[in-house]
């Protein structure tokens, strides 16, 4: 399992998750990767974070961290995960990694990172624009 983020200008961090994801793990991932990804993507101050309504994402501990760190979160319908643009990026990542036929978990993670980093900003931008038209 992985956590990743992207914006219209390209991909941010991709983080490998070992074991079961818990709300505390999610806060740690946000602490380690959200703001560095915002800087990498040069989003400035006026950006909105979108995530699905997984219980880990909407937990009190996560909500507190987001509030304490002044992260504006897009309100999202609870039954609409297919509309989340990152789902298309995950599908593309899966297709490209499977085509390279990894033979073990270490190689799988390495190929995921390589393919994630190769995600073209134009493609990311098209995913972002498609969501704005929903």
N, C-alpha and C positions, 0 to 999 in steps of 0.2 A: 504494500500500500504506500502511496505517496501523497504529499501535499504539495500543491503548486499554485502559483498565481501568475496572472498575465494582465496586460492592459492593451490598449489599441496599438501601442508602439512596440510590443514584443513580450517576451516572457521574463518573469521575475525568477525567484528561487524555486527549486524543486527539492523537496526534502523527503528522504526515505523514512518510512515509519516502521520501526521494528515492533512486532507484537501487536497487541490490541490498542487501538487508539482510545484514549480517555480524555475527558475535558481538561484535565491538568496538562496532558501532553499537548493538547491543542493550544493552550495558553503559551506553553513553552515554545512551540513552533511560531506562533505569532510574535512573541518577544524576539526570537532569533532572526526571523525572516521578513516580516511584513514591512517594517520601515526601511530595511536595507533594499528590499525590492522596489519600494516607492522611490528611493533615491536612484537606484539603477535605471529605472524607467523614466526618470526625470518628470515625475507627476506634479511636483510642486506641492502646494498646500490644499488645492481644491480637487480632491479625489474622493470617491465613494467606494467603500469596500462591499463586495457582494459575496455572499456565501449562501449555501442552502440551509434549510431549516432542520438539519440534523440535530438531535438533542444535545450533542456535545457542543455544537456551535451556538446554541441558544441558552446554554446553561448560565446560571447566575455568576459563576466565577469568570466565564468568558465575557459576559455582558459587562461585568465590573471592569475587567482589564480594558475592554474596548472603550468604555466610558472614561476611565482614568487616563487613557492615552489619546483621548479626543479623536477616536476613529469614527467617522460617519459611516453608518451601515445602511445599505439599500434595503428597504422593506421588501420582502419576498414572499410570494404566495407559498403556503406550506405544501401544496400538492403539485408543484410545477418544477421538479428538478430537471426535466428534459429541456426547459427553456433556458437553463443556465448555460451561458456560452462556453464555459470551461469543459462541459461534457463533450462538445465537439472536438476540443483540443485533446482531451483524454483519448477519444476514439482514434484520432490521427496518430497520437503517440503510440498507442497499442498496435496499430497497423504497421507503422514504420519499424517498431522494435521487433515485432513478430517476424517481419520479413528478413531481419538480420539473424534470426534463429539463435538466441542465447542458449547456452548449455548449462548454466548454473546461476544461482542468485546474485553472485558478485558481478558476473557479466551482464545479467539482466539490469541491475542497477546502473552499471556503467553505460550501457546502451541507452537506457531511459534518459540519463543525464545528457548524453551526446545528442540524442534526437530532440530533447527538450530545448537544448541550446540552439539547435538548428531551425527551430520553429520561426518561420519568416514573419517579420513585423507586418507585412501586407496581409498575410493570413490572419494574424491576431487582430488586426484592424477590421477585417471583414467580419470576423466573429462578433466583435464589439458593436459594429454598426448594425448588424442583423438584430441584435438584442434591443437596440434603441427603437427599432421599427415595430416591435411586438406590442 
